[in-house]
């Protein structure tokens, strides 16, 4: 199993300029690849393979401005996105998808894209991690590489891939590393049930008689402040307005939610390991936030809380430690009587009623 560690990059203006240049060239090359794939699809009716795309764009100036391994990986991702679109289109034709998928769109002009280095092209030196640049960059600017600090809690030999991720005026270094095998939990009859809400973000109860609750008030407060500040900045501005302050507060909010999600998931898994829990049951409804209308205040708090990300993170950690993860639907328990033997309607259905306030 592999893990990913994300590190915020603190650099001087010179290194930042190099990172911006490389990521901007990656964005331009991605758009060139998307253009070629779209033209082949619309005019010739066929999908181009990733190696053919490499061959067609190897003399592109944006390709030559990047390290060849990074440029090839980027174009492979573009070709795979069209391959995924082909698969989704086939599912839609069979009636297995509600909405018709659209082909990949162009990236934002002037933006930046992720740059990926496989570990074989990165060297660990006394200065840190050495990332080489393309020959064209060396000819233009006289720079052949740049250095970033090595994370102290990882072994260089375990890292398989490095990614430079631009996001909201910041740069991150993602390290994909191989994790050691963990001891698995032995099968037993212990179960932890998790119900998510708003005031109480997660309510966790086990069949051993133990329980605990995650308070959601802090996450609510952070989301509400973020949404109010965004609304203030955008007042009187045209649709789609964005500036550096919006990017800064959005990245701050994203970091807060990511931190809360990771800490909550880790606490739950550690609790399960400490109490020998073998099964985790998570209650939720698919697409429950789509077009939701709970009022202006509740929408600000509920819709932005990343419960789905938390659920996925718990699922990943369960798989790592051999804990069985079960996702169950939260039916309309308030509209059915367990004592009277009523059946539970599924989320999205509208059960009929014979009398006001009574289920048929």
N, C-alpha and C positions, 0 to 999 in steps of 0.2 A: 504494500500500500504506500501511496505517496502523499506527502503533505506539502502545504504552501505557506511560507512565511513572508509577510509583507513588511517592508522596512521603509520608513519615510526618509528620503534622501535630503541631507543638508549639505549643500555645496556652495562654492563661491560663484561669482558671476560668470567666470570663464567656463567652468564645467556646465553650468546651467545653459549657457549659450550652445554648447556642444549637444546637450540632451535635447534642447528645443529643435536644433537643426536636424538631428537624426530622426526624431519623432515626426517632424513636419515632412521630411522626405518619405518616411514610411506611409504617411497619410496620402501623399500625392501618388506614390506607387500603388497603393491599394485602390485608389480611384481609377488609375490607368488599367489595372487588372479587372476591375468591375466593368469598366467601359467595354473592354475587349470581350468579356464573357457575355455581357448583355447584347452586344452586336451579333455575336455568333448565335445566340439564342433566338433573337428576333428575326434576323435575316436568313440564317442557315438552318435554324430549328434544331441545333444540336448543342450539347454541353461539352465544353473543353476540359480535358484532364489537367491535373496540376503540373505535370512535367511538360506538356505542350505549352501551357501558359508561361512557364519558365523560359522555354525556348523562344517564344515570341517576344518577350519583354527583356531579354538579357542585355540588349544594347540600349535600353531606355536610360536616359540620364539620371532618373531617380533611382533606378536599380544600381547603377554604377556608383552613385553617391553613398550607398550603404555597403556594409559588409555582405558579401555574396550569400553567406549562410542565412543572414537575417532577411535579406530580400526574398530568397527562395521560400523560407518559412512563411513569410507574409503572403506570398502569392499562393502557396498551398492552402492557406486558410481561406483565401478568396474563392479558390476553386471548390473547396469543401462546402462553403456556404451555398454555392449553386447546386452542388450535389444534394445537400439537405433540402433545398427548395424543390428539387425534382422529386425527392421522396415524399415530401409533404403534399405536393400536387397530386401524386398518385393516390395518396390516402383520401384527399378531397374528392377525386374522381370516383372513388369507391363509396363515398358517402360517410367516411369515418371522421371527417372534420367538418365543423359547422360553417366555417368561413374559408373562402378561397385564399390560399397563400399568395403573397406577392414576391416577385424576384427581389434579390438584395438591392438596396438603394445605394446611391453614392454617399460617401462620407462628407462631412461638412467641409466646405472649402476654407482653407487656412487653418484647419484644425491639426491635431496630432494623433498618432496611432501608436499602439503598443509595439515595441521592438523586442524580439526574442533572440537570445543567444543560447545555443546548446553549450553544455559545460566544456566540451572539447575545445571550444574556441575562446575560452576564458582562462586566464592564468592567475594564480595567486602569487603575489610578490610582496616584498617588504612594504611597498606603498599601498597595498590593498589588491582588490580585484582589477585586473587589467583587461579592458574591453578594446579590441582593435577596431579600427575604422576602415572604410574602403580606400582603395588606391587613389580614387578621384579626389577624395577629401584631402588626402596627403598632398596631392599635386596643387590643389587650390589654396589650402590654408597652412600647409606644413605641419599638420597634426596627424599622427598615425594611431593614437590610442587615447583613452582617458581612464581614470582610476576611480573606483568607488570602494567604500569601506566594506570589509567582510564581516557578516554577522558573527558575533562572538559565541553564540550558543549552537552553532552548526559546524559540522565537519565538512570541509571543502570536498572531500572524497565522496560524500553522500549526496551532493547536489548534482542534479541531472540537467537543470535548465534555469536560466536567468531571464527575467522579463523586466523591461523598463516601462513602467506604466505612468503615462501623464493623466492627471485628473484634477480638475478645478485648481489650476495654477500651481499644483504641486507635482512632484515626481516620486514614484515609489519603485523600490527594487523588490521584485517577487522572486523568491528562491524555491524551486520545486525540488524536494529532497525525498529520498527513500527513508521510510520509517521502519524501525525494527518491529518484528512481529510481537504482538502483545498476547499475554495469557488470556484465554477465552473463559467466559463465565460458563460454568457447567449448567446444563438444563435442569430446571426445577419449576415449581408451581407459583413462584412469587411474581407479582405483577405490580407495576406502578402506572396508575392512570393520570393523565395530564389533561386538564381542561383550561383553555385560554380565555381570557376576558379582557377587560379594560382597566378598571381600578385594581383588580388583582390580575396581573398579567398572566400568571400561570398558577393554577391550583393543583397540587400534586398529592395524590392519596394512594397508598399501597394496601394490598390485602393482608399485610402484616400488622396493620393498626397504626402505622406511622404516617405522618403527613407534613407538608410544608407549603408555603405560599410565596410567590415572587410578587413584590409590590410593583405596580406599573405606574405609580404616580410620577416618578421622576422622568420616565420616558414620555409620559403624557405632557409634562411641563416643557420638556425640551422640544417636542414636536410643535406644541402650541406657540412657543416663543419664535421658533423658526418660521412657521407659517405666517404669523402676524408681521414679522420683520420683512419677509418677502413681499407681502401685500403692501406694506408701507412704501417699499422701494419702487414697486411696479406701478403705484398709483400715478395716473396721468401719462404713463409710458405706452408706446405702441405694443401690440401683441408680439410675443417672442423676445421681449427686451431682456438683455443679460449684460451684466457688468462684473467687474472684479469683486465688488463687495458681495454680490449674490453668490459668486463662485466660492468665496471664502466662507460665508455662513453655511452654505450647503455642504461643503466639505467637512466643516465642523460638526454639523448634525449627522452626517454619514459616519464619521468616526465614532461619535457617541453611540449611535445605534449598533455599529459593528462591535464595539467594545462590550455593550450590554448583552448582545446576542451571544458572543463567544463565552463570556463569563457565566451566563445563565446555563448554557449548554454544558459547559465543563462542570459546573456545580452539580447538575442533575446526574451526569454520568459518574462523577466521583461518589455521589450519594448512593447510586445504584450498586457500584462496586463495593462500597463499604457495607451495604445491607444485603448483598447477594441477590440482587434483583435480576431476573432473567428476561422478563418481558416488559416493554414499555408501550403503553397504549396512548396514542395522541388523538384527541378529538378535534375535528375540523371539518369545514365544508369547502369544496372546490369553488373557486371564483366567487367567494362570498362578499368580496369588497367591490365587485364590478357594479357600477351604477348605483352604489349604495347611497341612501338618503336617510341619515340619522340626525339631521340637524347640523347647522353650521359648526357649532362648538364640538360636538361629538365626532363629526367627520374629520375635523382637524386633528383630533387625538387618536382616533381608531384607525383610519385608513393608512396613515403613515407609519404605524408601528409595524416593524418587519417580523411578524409572527411566522410567516412562511419561511423566511430565512432561518429563523430559530428552529423551526421544525426540521428543515433540511440538515441543519448542523447537528441536531440531536441524532438524526438518522445516520449521519456519517460516523459519529462517534460510537453509536451502537454497533454498527458494522465492524468497526475497528476492534471492539472488545468482545465481540461475539454475543451481544445482547439482541434479542429479538425485538424488532420495531414493528408495531402495528398501527396503522392509521385508520380510524373509524369515523364514520359520518356522525355529525351532531344533528340528529333529527329533531323535530319539533316536540320535545319532551313536555313543554308547557301546554301543548294542545292535545295531549293524550293522557289517559289515566292508566297507570300500571295496575292499580288494584282492580279496575273493571275489565282488564284484559284488552285494552285498546291497542291496535297496531300503531307503530310509529311511522308517520309519513316521512318521505325523503325530503331533503332540502331542495327548495325550488317548487315543490308541489303545493297545490292549494286544496287542502282537504275540505270537503263539503261539510255543512253544518245543518242540522235539522232545526235547532233553536239557537237563538243568539247566545254565544259564549259556550255552546256545547258542540262537541265533535260527533259526526254521524257514526 
